[in-house]
Amino acid sequence: MGQPRSERGLGIALVIAAAIAWSTAPFFTRLLPFDPWTILFWRGLFAGSLITVFLVVMQGRAALGQLLAPGRGGLLVASLSTLGMVTFIPALQMTKVMNVAVLIATQPFVAAALAWLWLGEAATWRTLIASVIAFAGVVVTVGGIEAAGDIGGVALSCLMVLAISSMTVVIRRHRHTSMVAAAALSNFLGSLVCLPLAHDITHVGGNGLAILAMFGCLQVALGLTFYVLGSRWLPSGQASLIATLETPLMPFWIWVAFREIPAVHALIGGVLVIGAVVADVVGDARSRERS
């Protein structure tokens, strides 16, 4: 029996919402004059706290048990998510942003390959073609890769892509595990890892805390929760493909907030990425109507 259309549609909507939430990261980062580890510490603390409150409101005290004992699947998702979060900022510091962005665009391919190897889940030709178009769009957006990029930053970027792609497949494999609790745990683990490196942690004032709270609650908590909920209903390659909407949306928020007009190549690349995702989602809906 095929997957219910309502579940598939809900999964697509949730992952799109996650991409929109994640894309606000540059906006919040621009507003914060602190070192990256301080930002990651407070962001994770606020995000983990909000997700925990949400769980307790929805499930009562049983939610705390899920947080403290997430099970093998939940613990694996939390660990992979933490690894992805703490490798992202150092990668940006060690190599060009465009190198990192282009490597992130390979995530649909990596997730689809891992899902095929582990779950025997074959991606459709439509999703594969859309992934290639989306990848081309990101390459255009960031202006291409420089071969002289620092090997350490590239290696960390590859590790981040592998971690998030693996997380996507694990979510799909353990879809009945409380992945929202795992999302909360991953943020707390991230804060714990970043604490020894956070030099500005005592210099955060009231205004900074307010921005960090919004950063953690809107960009991380909502984004990660939407993604772990939505990706359990979608093939791993498709979930990762839809999440690439994050890349062209990033300059949009900067334009809205700081009136920085994106370059022409960014606009062209954004159209390619958004077009690829829309084509894949519409094609999926039509194929399910015919079946």
N, C-alpha and C positions, 0 to 999 in steps of 0.2 A: 504494500500500500504506500502511495506517495505521501510526501509531507503535506499537511494542510496548508492551503493558500494563506490563511490568516497568520499562521506562524511565520511563514516566509516573508510576508509583507511587514509584519512587526519587526522581524530581524533586520530587514533592510532599513526601515525607518529609524531604528535605534542606532545602527552603525553610522548612518548619515548624521544623526544628532551628535554622536561621539566625535565624528570628524569636525563638525562645526565647533564643538567645545574645545577640542584640542588645538584648533587653528588660532585660538586667541592667545596662545603662549607668547608670541613676540610682543603683543600689545602690553601684557602685564610685565614682561621682562623690561621693556623700555621705561616703565614707571618706577623700577626698583634699583637703587644705587648700591646694592650689596653684592658680596661675592656669591658665586653660584651655589656654594654648599650651604650658605645661610638661607638662600632662597629655597633650595630643595628641602632643607630641614623644616622650615615653617610651613611651606606648601604641603609637604607630606603630613605634618601634624594636623593641620586644619582639614585636609581632605580625608584623612583616616577617621578623624573625629566625626565629621559630618556623615560619612557612610555608616559608621557605627550607630549614630543616633537614628538614622533612617532604618537600620535593621532592627533596633530595639523597638521603635515605634510600630513597625510592621509585624514583628514576630515575638516581641516580649523578651523575657530573659533567656529564652532558648537561643537567641541570636548571639549572646555572649559566648555560649558554648560552641557555636559554629566558628566564632572568631578565635577562640583559644584552642579548639580542636578541629581544624578545617579539613582534616582527612588528607590522604595522599595527593589527590587531584588538586584540592584547594591550596595545599602547601606548595605544590609544584608551580601552580599559576602565580601565587604570590612571590615566589622566589624569582621566577622568570621576569615578572613585571618589575620587580625591584632592580634586577640586573639591567633591564632596558632603561629605566629611569636614571640610574646613577652613571651609566656610560654615555648618555647623550650629551651632557654639558662638557665633560672632558674632551669628547670627540670634537665638539665645536671649537674648543680652545686650541687643539693641536693641529687642526687642518682647516681648509677652507669650508665655509658653510655650504658651498655648492657641492663639494665632494660628499658631504654628509647627506644632503638632500637627495642627490642622485642615488646613493646607496639605499636610502630609505625607500625609494621608488621600486627597488627590486623585491620588496617584501611580498607582493602577491605571488611572484614566481617561487620564492623560497617557501612560503606557506603552502602553496599548491603542491610543491615537490614533497615536502614533509608529510602532508596529508595523504599523498599517494603512497609513499613508502610505509607509513605507519597504519593508516586507516583503509588503504586501498581506495581512496576517494579520488576519482578522476575528474579533473576540471573540464568543463565544456570548451569546445573550440571558440565559442563566442566570448567566454571569459578570458581565454588565453589571448585572443586577438585584441580585446579591450585592454588587457594588461600591457601588451606591447605598445599600444597607442598612448596609454597613460604614462608609461615609462618615457616615451618620446616627448610627451608634453612636459614632464618634469625636467628632462635634459634641456629643453628649450627655455624653460622658466629660469633655471639657475645659470644658464650660459655655458654649460658643458663642464666636463671634468678636466682638471689640470693633472697631467701625469706626474708632476713633481710634488704632489700633495704629500704631507708628512705621513710616513708609514704607520706611526703609532695611532694617529687620529683615524686613518682609514681602517686599521685593525679594530679599534673600538667601535667604529660605525658598523662594521660587519658583525661584531659581537652583539650589538644592540639589535640589528635586523634579525639575527638568528634567534635571539631571546624572545622578541615580540612575535615572530612567526611561530616559534615553538609554543608560546603561550596560546596563540590562536588555535592551534591544533589540539592542545591539551584541553582547552575549553570545550571544543567540539567533542572530544573523546569522553569527557566527564561532564556532560551537559546537565546531569541531575544533581551535581554537587553545588553547594551554595557559593557561587563565584563572586557574589557581591561581598560576602565576608572575606573572601580571598583578596578582593580589591582593597578593602580596608586594611588588612594585614600587610599588604605590599607597601602601602604608604607609611605605615608605622615602621616597617623594616627599613625603608628608604631613609626616614628621618634618623633612625638609629645609626645607620652606616655613615651618614653625612655629618653627624654631630661633632666628631673629633676634628673635622676639617673646616667647620663653620667659624670663621674668624670674626665676622660682624654680628654674631648672634646677640651680643649684649648692646649693640648700638641701634637696634630696631625700635623706632618710636611708635607712637599711636597711629600716625598716618601710614607708616610702613606696615604695621600689623594689619590695618584695615585692608590694604591692597593685597597683602599676602593671604589674608582670609578669603578674599574674593578669588584670588588666583587658585588657591587650593580647592575651594568649593565649586566654582564654576568650571574652570578648565580641567582640573584633575578629577575631582570626585564625580561630577556628572559625566565627564567624558569616559572615564574608565568604567563606571557603572553601566552606562549605556552600551559600551563595547562588549563587556563580558556577558551582558544579558542578550544582546543582539546576535553576537557571533555564534552562540550555541545553536541557532536556528538556520545558519547559512553555511554553505561550503566554505572551507578555510580560504581558498583562493579568492572567492567573491567578496568575503568579508574584508580581506586585506586590500582588495582593489577599491572598494567603496571608501575605505579609510584614507586612500590617497587624495581624496578631496581636501584633506587638511592642507596640502602644499599650496595649491593656488588660492586658497582662502586666506592664508597668512598675510600676503601683501594687501588684501582687501581691507582687513581691520586696521592696518597701519595707515592706509589711505584715509579711512573714515576718521580715525582719531588724530592723526598728525598731518593730514593733507599731503602726504608723500605720494605722488602719482607713480604707479608702477611703470616700469619700463615696457616698451612694446613687446619685447621677447617674453616678458612675464605674462602679459595679457594673452599672447598667442598660445603659450604653454598651458595657461589656465583653461583656455577654451578646449584644448585637446584633452586635458585630464577630465574636465567636467563632462565633455561630450562622450568620452569613452565610458565613464561610469553610468551616465544616463542611458546610453545605448545598451549596456549590459543589463541594467535593471529593467528597462522596457522590454528588451528581448526575452528576459527571463519570465516576465509577466505574461507575454504573449504565448510563449511556448507552453506555459502551464494552463492557459485558457484552452489551447488546442488539445491538451492531453486529458 
